[in-house]
């Protein structure tokens, strides 16, 4: 089993896994007079980056971003504020941040806009988990509070992006996880990563265990599952199960029809999984990692540490845990044949970006190519340009 040994992570946040510890340090590629350039440096190639400061402050764990036309970018903060920005020498804020709400102008069920309530439950490590822009539809995954059930759920809603007026307008609710989870739970273990599948009517969503591992193998819950959502019918099917905290990344490779998920393991055991329909990935019965002392899982593992016997095995495991983050593919760009069809994956605990060599369905090795940045979100366009957002309010773009 290929593995990459990261730097040991510091457990300096009580009760919080080391895979989710923010190490707020500046990039090792920064010049002494200020952060302005960085470099993705592989044995097989180099990509220069420009480092910009975001024109607003986001909280940890920070939110996603989307690329718009005309050098504009849309950022969503952890707590659901939407910022439209323009890259013009520096990243400039085009409009003050406005919260995601369910207010619909003219709808008889809507409240007055001045009283519109933020849909995002933003407490501790809960908040916005991912976004996905398809044409002018923005899908957002976030934790929300169910007042009737007095608990939290993972929600996906669709919003319309009005780039002319720089507005994000609620359209419809797509999905709610079940059941509502009462406090206490760990907000960074709710999952929430999304990808489009074989077409724009298929949405894959991964849901974490909310730090309630005993509920994952229960078919009556959506915890620890990957669900496949038909956006036309709003029908949902459970696609796979047995995940712990798939809040790192998810990627659907349309060239190979492969669905890849990064799952935060327990103490050790971060995984990249090739997810297949109907398969069980074993949590919490098995793991290549072991439990945190605070988890108190006891017999839930059946003492099956350091193996995946009887369940689907990960394509790659990281020991110790790297705080695995988002996955992006470097396609056939014509720029670097050595990187073609490789994956780039964030290792947040070690403040590293990894290039993962892929041959067929196999992941061969992981090469550290950028250090000093805790990367929260990654996009790579068809030309091989990188766009990286960090937890330190930085935005790195290919020069």
ROLUMDREN-180846 format. One record per residue (C-alpha): residue number from 1; x, y, z. Coordinates in steps of 0.02 Angstrom, whole numbers, plus 50000, padded with zeros to 5 digits. Last residue first. Layout:
// ROLUMDREN-180846
+-----+-------+-------+-------+
|   n |    c1 |    c2 |    c3 |
+-----+-------+-------+-------+
| NUM |     X |     Y |     Z |
...
+-----+-------+-------+-------+
//
This chain:
// ROLUMDREN-180846
+-----+-------+-------+-------+
|   n |    c1 |    c2 |    c3 |
+-----+-------+-------+-------+
| 399 | 50067 | 51675 | 49351 |
| 398 | 49963 | 51534 | 49425 |
| 397 | 49847 | 51594 | 49564 |
| 396 | 49864 | 51587 | 49753 |
| 395 | 49729 | 51662 | 49864 |
| 394 | 49769 | 51701 | 50045 |
| 393 | 49655 | 51722 | 50195 |
| 392 | 49764 | 51611 | 50308 |
| 391 | 49651 | 51459 | 50287 |
| 390 | 49710 | 51450 | 50108 |
| 389 | 49631 | 51465 | 49936 |
| 388 | 49720 | 51390 | 49784 |
| 387 | 49690 | 51424 | 49599 |
| 386 | 49807 | 51330 | 49481 |
| 385 | 49819 | 51350 | 49292 |
| 384 | 49834 | 51190 | 49190 |
| 383 | 49746 | 51256 | 49036 |
| 382 | 49587 | 51159 | 49071 |
| 381 | 49574 | 51242 | 49242 |
| 380 | 49643 | 51179 | 49408 |
| 379 | 49541 | 51217 | 49565 |
| 378 | 49592 | 51193 | 49746 |
| 377 | 49512 | 51239 | 49913 |
| 376 | 49573 | 51237 | 50095 |
| 375 | 49761 | 51248 | 50071 |
| 374 | 49863 | 51270 | 50230 |
| 373 | 50015 | 51349 | 50148 |
| 372 | 50197 | 51326 | 50199 |
| 371 | 50244 | 51193 | 50074 |
| 370 | 50220 | 51161 | 49888 |
| 369 | 50269 | 51007 | 49784 |
| 368 | 50263 | 50861 | 49907 |
| 367 | 50262 | 50701 | 49800 |
| 366 | 50133 | 50565 | 49831 |
| 365 | 50156 | 50393 | 49750 |
| 364 | 50074 | 50262 | 49641 |
| 363 | 49886 | 50291 | 49644 |
| 362 | 49810 | 50152 | 49540 |
| 361 | 49655 | 50159 | 49428 |
| 360 | 49762 | 50179 | 49270 |
| 359 | 49926 | 50253 | 49326 |
| 358 | 49906 | 50401 | 49443 |
| 357 | 50049 | 50502 | 49518 |
| 356 | 49992 | 50607 | 49665 |
| 355 | 50059 | 50784 | 49673 |
| 354 | 50047 | 50844 | 49853 |
| 353 | 50018 | 51019 | 49922 |
| 352 | 50082 | 51046 | 50098 |
| 351 | 50036 | 51137 | 50258 |
| 350 | 50070 | 50977 | 50358 |
| 349 | 49898 | 50973 | 50438 |
| 348 | 49817 | 51034 | 50277 |
| 347 | 49883 | 50905 | 50154 |
| 346 | 49800 | 50967 | 49994 |
| 345 | 49789 | 50849 | 49845 |
| 344 | 49846 | 50869 | 49665 |
| 343 | 49797 | 50726 | 49550 |
| 342 | 49894 | 50669 | 49398 |
| 341 | 49810 | 50654 | 49228 |
| 340 | 49953 | 50747 | 49141 |
| 339 | 50089 | 50797 | 49263 |
| 338 | 50236 | 50721 | 49168 |
| 337 | 50166 | 50783 | 49002 |
| 336 | 50181 | 50962 | 49061 |
| 335 | 50106 | 51104 | 48961 |
| 334 | 49998 | 51011 | 48833 |
| 333 | 49851 | 51027 | 48952 |
| 332 | 49796 | 50846 | 48964 |
| 331 | 49719 | 50864 | 49136 |
| 330 | 49788 | 50911 | 49307 |
| 329 | 49654 | 50843 | 49422 |
| 328 | 49597 | 50919 | 49586 |
| 327 | 49574 | 50843 | 49759 |
| 326 | 49531 | 50940 | 49916 |
| 325 | 49602 | 50909 | 50087 |
| 324 | 49688 | 50774 | 50189 |
| 323 | 49739 | 50824 | 50364 |
| 322 | 49905 | 50732 | 50340 |
| 321 | 49869 | 50585 | 50454 |
| 320 | 50023 | 50489 | 50509 |
| 319 | 50016 | 50378 | 50410 |
| 318 | 49929 | 50418 | 50247 |
| 317 | 49827 | 50286 | 50155 |
| 316 | 49803 | 50266 | 49968 |
| 315 | 49676 | 50174 | 49860 |
| 314 | 49576 | 50136 | 50016 |
| 313 | 49519 | 49957 | 50049 |
| 312 | 49338 | 49905 | 50034 |
| 311 | 49284 | 49801 | 50183 |
| 310 | 49309 | 49625 | 50252 |
| 309 | 49480 | 49659 | 50326 |
| 308 | 49527 | 49843 | 50320 |
| 307 | 49679 | 49837 | 50433 |
| 306 | 49781 | 49938 | 50559 |
| 305 | 49657 | 49921 | 50703 |
| 304 | 49524 | 49788 | 50701 |
| 303 | 49492 | 49784 | 50888 |
| 302 | 49306 | 49759 | 50855 |
| 301 | 49318 | 49938 | 50800 |
| 300 | 49158 | 49988 | 50887 |
| 299 | 49215 | 49895 | 51043 |
| 298 | 49284 | 50047 | 51131 |
| 297 | 49237 | 50205 | 51037 |
| 296 | 49289 | 50320 | 51178 |
| 295 | 49329 | 50459 | 51055 |
| 294 | 49436 | 50558 | 51179 |
| 293 | 49581 | 50436 | 51166 |
| 292 | 49589 | 50463 | 50979 |
| 291 | 49559 | 50299 | 50893 |
| 290 | 49677 | 50203 | 50779 |
| 289 | 49723 | 50214 | 50595 |
| 288 | 49716 | 50083 | 50458 |
| 287 | 49531 | 50078 | 50496 |
| 286 | 49397 | 49948 | 50528 |
| 285 | 49225 | 49940 | 50609 |
| 284 | 49197 | 50128 | 50613 |
| 283 | 49204 | 50149 | 50465 |
| 282 | 49219 | 50006 | 50342 |
| 281 | 49222 | 50073 | 50166 |
| 280 | 49059 | 49988 | 50114 |
| 279 | 49022 | 49969 | 49928 |
| 278 | 48854 | 49988 | 49842 |
| 277 | 48916 | 50097 | 49701 |
| 276 | 49103 | 50118 | 49691 |
| 275 | 49211 | 50248 | 49776 |
| 274 | 49397 | 50256 | 49738 |
| 273 | 49454 | 50307 | 49911 |
| 272 | 49593 | 50423 | 49967 |
| 271 | 49622 | 50395 | 50151 |
| 270 | 49683 | 50474 | 50313 |
| 269 | 49724 | 50326 | 50426 |
| 268 | 49817 | 50404 | 50571 |
| 267 | 49724 | 50451 | 50728 |
| 266 | 49550 | 50444 | 50651 |
| 265 | 49538 | 50451 | 50462 |
| 264 | 49491 | 50604 | 50363 |
| 263 | 49416 | 50543 | 50200 |
| 262 | 49469 | 50602 | 50027 |
| 261 | 49345 | 50544 | 49896 |
| 260 | 49368 | 50491 | 49715 |
| 259 | 49227 | 50449 | 49594 |
| 258 | 49285 | 50369 | 49432 |
| 257 | 49197 | 50385 | 49264 |
| 256 | 49369 | 50376 | 49177 |
| 255 | 49369 | 50539 | 49077 |
| 254 | 49229 | 50609 | 49186 |
| 253 | 49339 | 50603 | 49340 |
| 252 | 49225 | 50646 | 49486 |
| 251 | 49321 | 50729 | 49629 |
| 250 | 49287 | 50739 | 49815 |
| 249 | 49387 | 50828 | 49948 |
| 248 | 49429 | 50845 | 50131 |
| 247 | 49264 | 50842 | 50223 |
| 246 | 49241 | 50656 | 50201 |
| 245 | 49242 | 50629 | 50390 |
| 244 | 49209 | 50449 | 50438 |
| 243 | 49152 | 50348 | 50288 |
| 242 | 49068 | 50175 | 50289 |
| 241 | 48938 | 50196 | 50152 |
| 240 | 48913 | 50202 | 49964 |
| 239 | 48784 | 50262 | 49836 |
| 238 | 48634 | 50294 | 49948 |
| 237 | 48497 | 50352 | 49830 |
| 236 | 48411 | 50520 | 49821 |
| 235 | 48269 | 50589 | 49715 |
| 234 | 48259 | 50775 | 49683 |
| 233 | 48172 | 50732 | 49518 |
| 232 | 48275 | 50849 | 49410 |
| 231 | 48427 | 50861 | 49524 |
| 230 | 48446 | 50673 | 49540 |
| 229 | 48551 | 50656 | 49697 |
| 228 | 48680 | 50520 | 49729 |
| 227 | 48722 | 50498 | 49913 |
| 226 | 48889 | 50454 | 49990 |
| 225 | 48865 | 50396 | 50169 |
| 224 | 48945 | 50416 | 50340 |
| 223 | 48783 | 50480 | 50415 |
| 222 | 48628 | 50464 | 50304 |
| 221 | 48533 | 50371 | 50438 |
| 220 | 48410 | 50226 | 50429 |
| 219 | 48543 | 50111 | 50355 |
| 218 | 48637 | 50110 | 50521 |
| 217 | 48821 | 50076 | 50480 |
| 216 | 48864 | 50259 | 50513 |
| 215 | 48762 | 50284 | 50672 |
| 214 | 48890 | 50214 | 50797 |
| 213 | 49018 | 50336 | 50728 |
| 212 | 48930 | 50491 | 50799 |
| 211 | 49067 | 50620 | 50773 |
| 210 | 48953 | 50706 | 50644 |
| 209 | 48981 | 50544 | 50543 |
| 208 | 49018 | 50629 | 50379 |
| 207 | 48909 | 50655 | 50227 |
| 206 | 48969 | 50648 | 50047 |
| 205 | 48866 | 50727 | 49907 |
| 204 | 48859 | 50672 | 49724 |
| 203 | 48753 | 50776 | 49606 |
| 202 | 48680 | 50709 | 49444 |
| 201 | 48580 | 50823 | 49329 |
| 200 | 48734 | 50911 | 49259 |
| 199 | 48801 | 50749 | 49185 |
| 198 | 48911 | 50599 | 49230 |
| 197 | 48927 | 50659 | 49408 |
| 196 | 48935 | 50836 | 49476 |
| 195 | 49036 | 50851 | 49634 |
| 194 | 49000 | 50894 | 49815 |
| 193 | 49093 | 50897 | 49982 |
| 192 | 48984 | 50913 | 50137 |
| 191 | 49067 | 50804 | 50268 |
| 190 | 48993 | 50829 | 50443 |
| 189 | 49157 | 50793 | 50533 |
| 188 | 49217 | 50974 | 50545 |
| 187 | 49066 | 51020 | 50651 |
| 186 | 49109 | 50896 | 50789 |
| 185 | 48952 | 50854 | 50888 |
| 184 | 48882 | 50908 | 51055 |
| 183 | 48746 | 50951 | 51020 |
| 182 | 48598 | 50864 | 50940 |
| 181 | 48606 | 50785 | 50769 |
| 180 | 48453 | 50801 | 50656 |
| 179 | 48429 | 50632 | 50574 |
| 178 | 48452 | 50636 | 50430 |
| 177 | 48538 | 50742 | 50300 |
| 176 | 48442 | 50878 | 50208 |
| 175 | 48444 | 50896 | 50018 |
| 174 | 48404 | 51010 | 49872 |
| 173 | 48322 | 51165 | 49946 |
| 172 | 48267 | 51287 | 49813 |
| 171 | 48303 | 51451 | 49725 |
| 170 | 48391 | 51569 | 49847 |
| 169 | 48467 | 51723 | 49766 |
| 168 | 48653 | 51767 | 49760 |
| 167 | 48677 | 51947 | 49706 |
| 166 | 48812 | 52040 | 49612 |
| 165 | 48691 | 52149 | 49515 |
| 164 | 48762 | 52096 | 49347 |
| 163 | 48832 | 51931 | 49412 |
| 162 | 48662 | 51868 | 49468 |
| 161 | 48703 | 51697 | 49539 |
| 160 | 48550 | 51590 | 49571 |
| 159 | 48552 | 51483 | 49728 |
| 158 | 48531 | 51296 | 49754 |
| 157 | 48530 | 51224 | 49929 |
| 156 | 48621 | 51077 | 50008 |
| 155 | 48599 | 51044 | 50193 |
| 154 | 48695 | 50948 | 50325 |
| 153 | 48589 | 50937 | 50481 |
| 152 | 48601 | 51006 | 50656 |
| 151 | 48483 | 50975 | 50802 |
| 150 | 48336 | 51041 | 50901 |
| 149 | 48210 | 50934 | 50804 |
| 148 | 48093 | 51080 | 50773 |
| 147 | 48234 | 51207 | 50765 |
| 146 | 48331 | 51112 | 50633 |
| 145 | 48496 | 51205 | 50624 |
| 144 | 48594 | 51211 | 50463 |
| 143 | 48766 | 51147 | 50416 |
| 142 | 48819 | 51193 | 50240 |
| 141 | 48827 | 51131 | 50061 |
| 140 | 48805 | 51265 | 49926 |
| 139 | 48750 | 51239 | 49746 |
| 138 | 48768 | 51394 | 49638 |
| 137 | 48668 | 51398 | 49477 |
| 136 | 48722 | 51524 | 49345 |
| 135 | 48814 | 51398 | 49235 |
| 134 | 48856 | 51261 | 49360 |
| 133 | 48945 | 51330 | 49514 |
| 132 | 48982 | 51209 | 49656 |
| 131 | 49006 | 51258 | 49836 |
| 130 | 49076 | 51172 | 49990 |
| 129 | 49073 | 51159 | 50180 |
| 128 | 48986 | 51316 | 50243 |
| 127 | 48971 | 51315 | 50432 |
| 126 | 49015 | 51206 | 50582 |
| 125 | 49187 | 51210 | 50664 |
| 124 | 49137 | 51321 | 50812 |
| 123 | 48961 | 51380 | 50771 |
| 122 | 48896 | 51438 | 50604 |
| 121 | 48725 | 51363 | 50566 |
| 120 | 48701 | 51433 | 50391 |
| 119 | 48528 | 51484 | 50330 |
| 118 | 48551 | 51666 | 50379 |
| 117 | 48381 | 51732 | 50426 |
| 116 | 48288 | 51860 | 50323 |
| 115 | 48219 | 51997 | 50435 |
| 114 | 48267 | 52143 | 50323 |
| 113 | 48217 | 52039 | 50173 |
| 112 | 48037 | 52026 | 50232 |
| 111 | 47991 | 51845 | 50254 |
| 110 | 47960 | 51730 | 50110 |
| 109 | 47814 | 51610 | 50096 |
| 108 | 47714 | 51723 | 49980 |
| 107 | 47862 | 51737 | 49861 |
| 106 | 47882 | 51912 | 49789 |
| 105 | 48069 | 51922 | 49823 |
| 104 | 48137 | 51753 | 49885 |
| 103 | 48223 | 51759 | 50056 |
| 102 | 48303 | 51593 | 50099 |
| 101 | 48464 | 51675 | 50158 |
| 100 | 48650 | 51671 | 50116 |
|  99 | 48733 | 51819 | 50200 |
|  98 | 48796 | 51975 | 50109 |
|  97 | 48978 | 52026 | 50097 |
|  96 | 49014 | 52203 | 50043 |
|  95 | 49023 | 52227 | 49855 |
|  94 | 49162 | 52236 | 49727 |
|  93 | 49303 | 52187 | 49845 |
|  92 | 49472 | 52202 | 49761 |
|  91 | 49600 | 52064 | 49738 |
|  90 | 49759 | 52150 | 49685 |
|  89 | 49830 | 52205 | 49518 |
|  88 | 49652 | 52196 | 49455 |
|  87 | 49572 | 52035 | 49515 |
|  86 | 49390 | 52074 | 49551 |
|  85 | 49290 | 52013 | 49700 |
|  84 | 49110 | 51965 | 49742 |
|  83 | 49093 | 51914 | 49925 |
|  82 | 48957 | 51800 | 49995 |
|  81 | 48936 | 51783 | 50183 |
|  80 | 48891 | 51605 | 50234 |
|  79 | 48974 | 51581 | 50404 |
|  78 | 49129 | 51494 | 50335 |
|  77 | 49144 | 51627 | 50201 |
|  76 | 49086 | 51611 | 50022 |
|  75 | 49200 | 51684 | 49890 |
|  74 | 49150 | 51733 | 49713 |
|  73 | 49289 | 51776 | 49592 |
|  72 | 49304 | 51898 | 49447 |
|  71 | 49436 | 51896 | 49311 |
|  70 | 49309 | 51936 | 49175 |
|  69 | 49201 | 51781 | 49203 |
|  68 | 49172 | 51695 | 49370 |
|  67 | 49283 | 51575 | 49468 |
|  66 | 49208 | 51501 | 49625 |
|  65 | 49268 | 51499 | 49806 |
|  64 | 49252 | 51391 | 49961 |
|  63 | 49245 | 51429 | 50149 |
|  62 | 49370 | 51443 | 50290 |
|  61 | 49390 | 51322 | 50435 |
|  60 | 49430 | 51441 | 50518 |
|  59 | 49357 | 51614 | 50496 |
|  58 | 49365 | 51725 | 50344 |
|  57 | 49430 | 51903 | 50339 |
|  56 | 49398 | 52013 | 50187 |
|  55 | 49499 | 52084 | 50042 |
|  54 | 49589 | 51917 | 50019 |
|  53 | 49777 | 51934 | 50009 |
|  52 | 49856 | 51883 | 49845 |
|  51 | 49997 | 51760 | 49810 |
|  50 | 50058 | 51741 | 49631 |
|  49 | 50110 | 51566 | 49581 |
|  48 | 50246 | 51493 | 49472 |
|  47 | 50226 | 51313 | 49412 |
|  46 | 50379 | 51201 | 49406 |
|  45 | 50408 | 51030 | 49328 |
|  44 | 50455 | 50847 | 49346 |
|  43 | 50544 | 50843 | 49513 |
|  42 | 50402 | 50953 | 49569 |
|  41 | 50406 | 51135 | 49627 |
|  40 | 50241 | 51228 | 49643 |
|  39 | 50313 | 51401 | 49672 |
|  38 | 50263 | 51550 | 49775 |
|  37 | 50257 | 51737 | 49751 |
|  36 | 50194 | 51892 | 49842 |
|  35 | 50201 | 51867 | 50030 |
|  34 | 50296 | 52010 | 50109 |
|  33 | 50468 | 52092 | 50124 |
|  32 | 50552 | 51927 | 50166 |
|  31 | 50490 | 51842 | 50009 |
|  30 | 50363 | 51704 | 50033 |
|  29 | 50401 | 51527 | 49973 |
|  28 | 50397 | 51456 | 50149 |
|  27 | 50217 | 51512 | 50160 |
|  26 | 50160 | 51603 | 50314 |
|  25 | 50112 | 51513 | 50471 |
|  24 | 49944 | 51488 | 50552 |
|  23 | 49950 | 51303 | 50591 |
|  22 | 49766 | 51266 | 50589 |
|  21 | 49731 | 51097 | 50672 |
|  20 | 49606 | 50990 | 50576 |
|  19 | 49707 | 50831 | 50546 |
|  18 | 49767 | 50845 | 50725 |
|  17 | 49593 | 50799 | 50781 |
|  16 | 49510 | 50927 | 50895 |
|  15 | 49470 | 50888 | 51077 |
|  14 | 49595 | 51013 | 51145 |
|  13 | 49681 | 51110 | 51005 |
|  12 | 49870 | 51098 | 51011 |
|  11 | 49892 | 50922 | 50942 |
|  10 | 50045 | 50959 | 50838 |
|   9 | 50061 | 50861 | 50676 |
|   8 | 50203 | 50742 | 50638 |
|   7 | 50277 | 50788 | 50468 |
|   6 | 50203 | 50683 | 50330 |
|   5 | 50243 | 50504 | 50284 |
|   4 | 50172 | 50464 | 50113 |
|   3 | 50098 | 50293 | 50084 |
|   2 | 50083 | 50163 | 49947 |
|   1 | 50000 | 50000 | 50000 |
+-----+-------+-------+-------+
//
